[in-house]
């Protein structure tokens, strides 16, 4: 089963996820077709990097920037995943082409994108967004850029991760 896992919040309630809320659980396939579940990462800090699409200029720049600063991300101990509406096959090729060291999750039905309130103004796409979830499953940082020609800054994401790591909410 993929998509939103029913739990404490319904999908409609979850669409209003904000800082301080419990992150809605979900399960999505990665670029290898394996299911990645948020609930399996409880006890870890998790970073969801939502982006509009594989192999587009700004998204490629964003994902390659994370790759290029990978040692800084790894040093935080956080689990990093990218999420877009692209297919498993598209993610597999995109990750291989750019040697991306983190999983890309496929959300073609926009279930997780809707649940986290990060839909783009472009049809069938995610906005560019970053959601940081602390080890207790609480959203500690959320930044949505619905119309952005600039990727999020890695230093800001890493600072948000470090803050989440020390958060006890």
C-alpha positions as CSV (number, residue, x, y, z in Angstrom):
1,X,0.0,0.0,0.0
2,X,1.3,3.5,-0.9
3,X,0.1,6.9,-0.1
4,X,-1.3,8.3,3.1
5,X,-1.5,5.9,6.0
6,X,-4.7,6.5,8.0
7,X,-3.9,7.4,11.5
8,X,-4.4,10.3,13.8
9,X,-5.3,12.8,11.1
10,X,-7.5,12.4,8.0
11,X,-6.1,13.6,4.7
12,X,-8.2,16.7,4.9
13,X,-7.0,17.6,8.3
14,X,-3.4,16.8,7.4
15,X,-3.5,19.3,4.5
16,X,-3.2,21.9,7.1
17,X,0.1,20.5,8.5
18,X,2.2,23.2,10.0
19,X,5.0,23.5,12.4
20,X,4.2,21.8,15.7
21,X,1.9,19.2,14.2
22,X,2.4,15.5,14.1
23,X,3.6,14.6,10.5
24,X,1.1,12.4,8.7
25,X,2.4,9.0,8.0
26,X,2.8,7.8,4.4
27,X,4.3,5.1,2.3
28,X,5.7,5.8,-1.2
29,X,7.8,3.8,-3.6
30,X,11.4,5.0,-4.2
31,X,13.4,4.9,-7.4
32,X,14.1,1.2,-7.0
33,X,10.4,0.4,-6.4
34,X,10.9,-0.3,-2.7
35,X,8.3,1.2,-0.3
36,X,9.6,3.9,2.0
37,X,7.5,4.5,5.1
38,X,7.8,7.6,7.3
39,X,6.7,5.5,10.4
40,X,9.8,3.3,9.9
41,X,11.9,6.3,10.6
42,X,10.4,7.3,13.9
43,X,13.2,8.2,16.3
44,X,15.2,9.8,13.4
45,X,15.0,13.3,12.0
46,X,13.5,13.2,8.5
47,X,13.7,15.9,5.8
48,X,11.2,15.9,3.0
49,X,12.4,17.8,-0.1
50,X,9.4,18.3,-2.3
51,X,10.2,19.4,-5.8
52,X,8.2,19.9,-9.1
53,X,9.9,17.4,-11.4
54,X,12.9,15.3,-12.4
55,X,15.3,16.7,-15.1
56,X,14.0,20.2,-14.9
57,X,16.7,23.0,-14.6
58,X,15.9,24.3,-11.2
59,X,15.0,21.0,-9.6
60,X,18.2,19.4,-11.0
61,X,20.2,22.3,-9.5
62,X,18.4,21.8,-6.2
63,X,19.0,18.1,-6.0
64,X,22.6,18.4,-7.2
65,X,23.2,21.0,-4.6
66,X,22.1,18.6,-1.9
67,X,24.4,16.0,-3.4
68,X,27.3,18.4,-3.5
69,X,26.8,19.2,0.2
70,X,25.9,15.6,1.1
71,X,28.6,15.4,3.8
72,X,27.0,18.4,5.6
73,X,23.6,16.7,5.4
74,X,24.9,13.3,6.6
75,X,26.7,14.9,9.5
76,X,23.2,15.9,10.9
77,X,22.2,12.3,11.1
78,X,18.9,13.1,9.3
79,X,17.2,10.9,6.7
80,X,16.8,12.9,3.5
81,X,14.3,12.1,0.8
82,X,13.1,13.9,-2.3
83,X,9.4,13.7,-3.3
84,X,7.7,14.6,-6.6
85,X,4.9,13.4,-8.8
86,X,7.3,11.7,-11.2
87,X,7.3,8.0,-11.6
88,X,9.6,5.4,-10.1
89,X,11.2,4.9,-13.5
90,X,11.8,8.7,-13.9
91,X,13.3,8.8,-10.4
92,X,15.6,5.9,-11.1
93,X,17.0,7.6,-14.2
94,X,17.3,11.0,-12.6
95,X,19.1,9.7,-9.6
96,X,21.5,7.6,-11.7
97,X,22.2,10.5,-14.2
98,X,23.1,12.9,-11.4
99,X,24.5,10.4,-8.9
100,X,22.0,11.4,-6.2
101,X,22.8,9.7,-2.8
102,X,19.3,9.9,-1.3
103,X,16.0,8.3,-2.2
104,X,13.5,9.9,-4.5
105,X,9.9,9.0,-3.7
106,X,7.2,8.8,-6.3
107,X,3.8,10.5,-5.5
108,X,2.0,10.4,-8.9
109,X,-1.4,10.6,-7.2
110,X,-0.4,13.7,-5.2
111,X,-1.6,12.1,-2.0
112,X,1.4,13.0,0.2
113,X,1.8,16.4,-1.6
114,X,-1.8,17.2,-0.8
115,X,-1.5,15.9,2.8
116,X,1.4,18.1,3.5
117,X,-0.2,21.1,1.8
118,X,2.6,21.6,-0.8
119,X,0.7,21.5,-4.1
120,X,2.0,23.7,-6.9
121,X,0.0,26.1,-9.0
122,X,1.2,23.9,-11.9
123,X,-1.2,21.0,-12.4
124,X,0.0,17.6,-11.1
125,X,3.1,19.0,-9.5
126,X,4.5,19.7,-6.1
127,X,5.6,23.1,-5.0
128,X,9.2,23.4,-4.0
129,X,9.1,22.8,-0.3
130,X,11.1,21.6,2.7
131,X,9.6,19.8,5.7
132,X,11.7,18.8,8.6
133,X,10.3,16.3,11.1
134,X,12.0,15.6,14.4
135,X,12.6,12.2,16.0
136,X,9.2,12.4,17.8
137,X,7.3,12.8,14.5
138,X,6.7,16.5,14.9
139,X,7.1,19.0,12.1
140,X,9.7,21.5,13.3
141,X,10.2,23.4,10.0
142,X,8.1,23.9,6.9
143,X,8.9,26.2,4.0
144,X,6.8,26.2,0.8
145,X,7.8,28.1,-2.3
146,X,4.8,27.8,-4.6
147,X,6.4,29.9,-7.3
148,X,10.1,29.9,-7.0
149,X,12.9,30.1,-9.5
150,X,15.4,29.6,-6.8
151,X,16.0,26.3,-4.9
152,X,16.0,26.4,-1.1
153,X,19.4,27.3,0.5
154,X,21.2,24.3,1.8
155,X,22.6,26.2,4.8
156,X,19.1,27.1,5.9
157,X,17.9,23.5,5.5
158,X,20.9,22.2,7.5
159,X,20.3,24.8,10.3
160,X,16.6,23.6,10.4
161,X,17.8,20.0,10.6
162,X,20.2,20.8,13.5
163,X,17.4,22.6,15.3
164,X,15.1,19.6,14.9
165,X,17.8,17.2,16.1
166,X,17.8,19.1,19.4
167,X,14.0,19.6,19.6
168,X,12.1,17.6,22.2
169,X,8.5,18.5,21.2
